[in-house]
């Protein structure tokens, strides 16, 4: 099983807040695809440097579990393009890692 964390920014690159309906729409897409998600609503700060400039943003994390990594990677590759377009971002971070469930 794999665990996927989707880091969603809370602001457009020009500083405007991203409308909650966008976040809710992407949460629904994930629930429809994976049957559920975990939303980490606390705001996290991302800091990165690009071209000698330091950027900061607030973000939330959405987590899903999946058993078919090839299919899931294709799904996230397509979703990532849509996220970048709708949220007006140069990039969106999606992290994949191994996960096990205690039974």
C-alpha positions as CSV (number, residue, x, y, z in Angstrom):
1,X,0.0,0.0,0.0
2,X,1.1,3.5,-0.7
3,X,0.3,6.8,1.0
4,X,0.1,10.0,-0.9
5,X,0.2,13.5,0.5
6,X,-1.1,16.4,-1.6
7,X,0.2,19.8,-0.5
8,X,-2.4,22.4,-1.4
9,X,-1.5,26.0,-1.2
10,X,-3.9,28.4,0.4
11,X,-2.9,31.4,-1.7
12,X,-2.5,32.2,-5.4
13,X,1.0,33.4,-6.3
14,X,-0.2,37.0,-6.2
15,X,-1.2,36.6,-2.5
16,X,-5.0,36.3,-2.9
17,X,-6.6,33.6,-0.8
18,X,-7.7,30.5,-2.8
19,X,-11.4,30.2,-2.5
20,X,-12.7,27.3,-0.4
21,X,-14.8,25.9,-3.2
22,X,-11.6,25.0,-5.0
23,X,-10.3,23.1,-2.0
24,X,-13.6,21.4,-1.5
25,X,-13.8,20.4,-5.1
26,X,-10.4,18.7,-5.0
27,X,-11.3,17.0,-1.8
28,X,-14.4,15.5,-3.5
29,X,-12.3,14.3,-6.4
30,X,-10.0,12.5,-4.0
31,X,-12.9,10.9,-2.1
32,X,-14.5,9.8,-5.3
33,X,-11.3,8.3,-6.5
34,X,-10.0,6.7,-3.3
35,X,-13.1,6.3,-1.2
36,X,-11.8,8.7,1.5
37,X,-9.1,11.0,2.6
38,X,-7.5,12.5,5.7
39,X,-7.4,16.3,5.8
40,X,-4.8,18.0,7.9
41,X,-6.5,21.4,8.3
42,X,-3.8,23.0,10.3
43,X,-1.9,25.5,8.2
44,X,1.6,24.5,7.3
45,X,4.2,26.9,6.1
46,X,6.2,26.0,3.0
47,X,9.5,27.8,2.4
48,X,11.6,27.2,-0.7
49,X,14.2,29.0,-2.8
50,X,14.2,29.4,-6.5
51,X,16.5,31.5,-8.6
52,X,17.9,33.2,-5.6
53,X,14.4,34.3,-4.3
54,X,12.9,32.8,-1.2
55,X,9.2,32.0,-1.4
56,X,6.7,31.3,1.4
57,X,3.2,29.9,1.4
58,X,0.6,28.5,3.7
59,X,-0.8,25.1,2.8
60,X,-2.9,22.2,3.9
61,X,-2.2,18.5,3.4
62,X,-4.6,16.0,2.0
63,X,-3.7,12.3,2.4
64,X,-5.0,9.2,0.6
65,X,-4.1,5.5,0.7
66,X,-4.0,3.4,-2.5
67,X,-3.0,-0.1,-3.5
68,X,-2.3,0.4,-7.2
69,X,0.7,2.8,-7.4
70,X,0.9,2.8,-11.2
71,X,-2.8,3.8,-11.6
72,X,-2.5,6.3,-8.7
73,X,0.6,7.9,-10.2
74,X,-1.3,8.4,-13.5
75,X,-4.2,9.9,-11.6
76,X,-2.0,12.3,-9.7
77,X,-0.1,13.3,-12.8
78,X,-3.3,14.4,-14.4
79,X,-4.7,16.0,-11.3
80,X,-1.4,17.9,-10.7
81,X,-1.8,19.6,-14.1
82,X,-5.3,20.7,-13.3
83,X,-4.3,21.8,-9.8
84,X,-1.5,24.0,-11.2
85,X,-3.9,25.5,-13.8
86,X,-6.8,26.2,-11.4
87,X,-4.7,27.3,-8.5
88,X,-2.4,29.3,-10.7
89,X,0.7,27.6,-9.4
90,X,4.1,26.8,-11.0
91,X,4.2,23.4,-9.3
92,X,2.2,21.3,-6.8
93,X,3.9,18.9,-4.4
94,X,2.6,15.3,-4.2
95,X,4.6,12.9,-2.0
96,X,4.4,9.1,-2.3
97,X,5.6,6.7,0.4
98,X,5.2,3.1,1.5
99,X,2.5,2.5,4.1
100,X,1.3,-0.5,6.1
101,X,-1.9,-1.0,8.0
102,X,-1.9,-2.6,11.4
103,X,-4.6,-5.3,11.6
